[in-house]
Amino acid sequence: MREVEVRKKILDFVLEEYKKEKKFPSVRKIKEFAGINTNRFYKIFPGGIKEVCETTEGKQLTEEQKKILQSFLEDIATYESLGAALGGFIKGVVGKHEKKE
């Protein structure tokens, strides 16, 4: 199946799952549904699950669902920021430790 077809299939699946479950499926669940591996998933959606959610946002979501999605995307941004800050902190601690030796 071509990338465009797989992308549409995934977006339709994510939208249906969200409508049923009131939450977005995991990357693992999306990959299993589409029958693709991790590399192909990120080739189709370089932005990962965040891109999938943002692309799905404009498709038939109610206002309440859009608010939930926005909250989810803000959580992702927070975790990304925390990860970057933690990574910098760890590098600083390791760097100080290495200088002492």
C-alpha positions as a LaTeX table, in Angstrom:
\begin{tabular}{lrrr}
\hline
Residue & $x$ (\AA) & $y$ (\AA) & $z$ (\AA) \\
\hline
Met1 & 0.00 & 0.00 & 0.00 \\
Arg2 & 1.29 & 3.48 & $-0.85$ \\
Glu3 & 2.22 & 5.95 & 1.89 \\
Val4 & $-0.76$ & 8.20 & 1.14 \\
Glu5 & $-3.17$ & 5.27 & 1.48 \\
Val6 & $-1.56$ & 4.07 & 4.71 \\
Arg7 & $-1.67$ & 7.62 & 6.11 \\
Lys8 & $-5.40$ & 7.92 & 5.36 \\
Lys9 & $-6.05$ & 4.46 & 6.79 \\
Ile10 & $-4.23$ & 5.40 & 10.00 \\
Leu11 & $-5.99$ & 8.76 & 10.37 \\
Asp12 & $-9.39$ & 7.14 & 9.86 \\
Phe13 & $-8.50$ & 4.46 & 12.43 \\
Val14 & $-7.30$ & 7.02 & 14.98 \\
Leu15 & $-10.46$ & 9.08 & 14.57 \\
Glu16 & $-12.71$ & 6.02 & 15.00 \\
Glu17 & $-10.74$ & 4.81 & 18.03 \\
Tyr18 & $-10.96$ & 8.25 & 19.58 \\
Lys19 & $-14.71$ & 8.38 & 19.05 \\
Lys20 & $-15.14$ & 4.91 & 20.62 \\
Glu21 & $-12.60$ & 5.01 & 23.44 \\
Lys22 & $-12.38$ & 8.79 & 24.09 \\
Lys23 & $-8.59$ & 8.53 & 23.91 \\
Phe24 & $-6.01$ & 8.28 & 21.19 \\
Pro25 & $-4.48$ & 4.87 & 20.43 \\
Ser26 & $-0.82$ & 4.24 & 21.12 \\
Val27 & 1.79 & 4.11 & 18.38 \\
Arg28 & 1.99 & 0.35 & 18.97 \\
Lys29 & $-1.75$ & $-0.09$ & 18.41 \\
Ile30 & $-1.63$ & 2.08 & 15.27 \\
Lys31 & 1.30 & 0.08 & 13.87 \\
Glu32 & $-0.46$ & $-3.22$ & 14.55 \\
Phe33 & $-3.64$ & $-1.98$ & 12.89 \\
Ala34 & $-1.83$ & $-0.70$ & 9.80 \\
Gly35 & 0.60 & $-3.62$ & 9.61 \\
Ile36 & 3.66 & $-1.38$ & 9.51 \\
Asn37 & 6.90 & $-1.19$ & 11.45 \\
Thr38 & 8.21 & 1.71 & 13.52 \\
Asn39 & 10.45 & 3.06 & 10.76 \\
Arg40 & 7.58 & 3.24 & 8.29 \\
Phe41 & 5.30 & 4.86 & 10.88 \\
Tyr42 & 7.83 & 7.66 & 11.43 \\
Lys43 & 8.44 & 7.97 & 7.68 \\
Ile44 & 4.70 & 8.61 & 7.21 \\
Phe45 & 4.39 & 10.74 & 10.37 \\
Pro46 & 7.81 & 12.31 & 11.09 \\
Gly47 & 6.27 & 14.19 & 14.02 \\
Gly48 & 5.14 & 10.92 & 15.61 \\
Ile49 & 1.94 & 10.56 & 17.59 \\
Lys50 & 1.77 & 14.33 & 18.06 \\
Glu51 & 1.49 & 14.80 & 14.28 \\
Val52 & $-1.18$ & 12.08 & 14.08 \\
Cys53 & $-3.24$ & 13.81 & 16.78 \\
Glu54 & $-2.83$ & 17.28 & 15.29 \\
Thr55 & $-3.79$ & 15.99 & 11.83 \\
Thr56 & $-6.83$ & 14.25 & 13.27 \\
Glu57 & $-7.85$ & 17.37 & 15.21 \\
Gly58 & $-9.65$ & 19.03 & 12.32 \\
Lys59 & $-11.62$ & 15.93 & 11.33 \\
Gln60 & $-15.12$ & 15.75 & 12.76 \\
Leu61 & $-14.24$ & 16.36 & 16.40 \\
Thr62 & $-16.72$ & 17.98 & 18.75 \\
Glu63 & $-15.69$ & 21.02 & 20.76 \\
Glu64 & $-15.28$ & 18.85 & 23.86 \\
Gln65 & $-13.08$ & 16.40 & 21.95 \\
Lys66 & $-11.00$ & 19.29 & 20.61 \\
Lys67 & $-10.44$ & 20.52 & 24.19 \\
Ile68 & $-9.35$ & 17.05 & 25.28 \\
Leu69 & $-6.99$ & 16.83 & 22.30 \\
Gln70 & $-5.53$ & 20.25 & 23.07 \\
Ser71 & $-4.90$ & 19.16 & 26.65 \\
Phe72 & $-3.23$ & 15.97 & 25.38 \\
Leu73 & $-0.98$ & 17.96 & 23.04 \\
Glu74 & $-0.04$ & 20.33 & 25.86 \\
Asp75 & 0.87 & 17.32 & 28.01 \\
Ile76 & 3.12 & 16.02 & 25.23 \\
Ala77 & 4.83 & 19.42 & 24.98 \\
Thr78 & 5.31 & 19.47 & 28.77 \\
Tyr79 & 6.88 & 16.00 & 28.78 \\
Glu80 & 9.15 & 16.97 & 25.88 \\
Ser81 & 10.26 & 20.08 & 27.81 \\
Leu82 & 10.81 & 18.09 & 31.00 \\
Gly83 & 12.81 & 15.51 & 29.06 \\
Ala84 & 15.04 & 18.19 & 27.55 \\
Ala85 & 15.53 & 19.87 & 30.95 \\
Leu86 & 16.30 & 16.55 & 32.63 \\
Gly87 & 18.75 & 15.65 & 29.87 \\
Gly88 & 20.55 & 18.98 & 30.36 \\
Phe89 & 20.62 & 18.48 & 34.13 \\
Ile90 & 22.08 & 14.97 & 33.78 \\
Lys91 & 24.73 & 16.19 & 31.34 \\
Gly92 & 25.65 & 18.95 & 33.81 \\
Val93 & 25.95 & 16.52 & 36.73 \\
Val94 & 27.96 & 14.02 & 34.68 \\
Gly95 & 30.19 & 16.81 & 33.37 \\
Lys96 & 30.93 & 18.07 & 36.90 \\
His97 & 31.62 & 14.53 & 38.08 \\
Glu98 & 34.03 & 13.87 & 35.19 \\
Lys99 & 35.95 & 17.10 & 35.88 \\
Lys100 & 36.58 & 16.06 & 39.51 \\
Glu101 & 38.25 & 12.78 & 38.50 \\
\hline
\end{tabular}
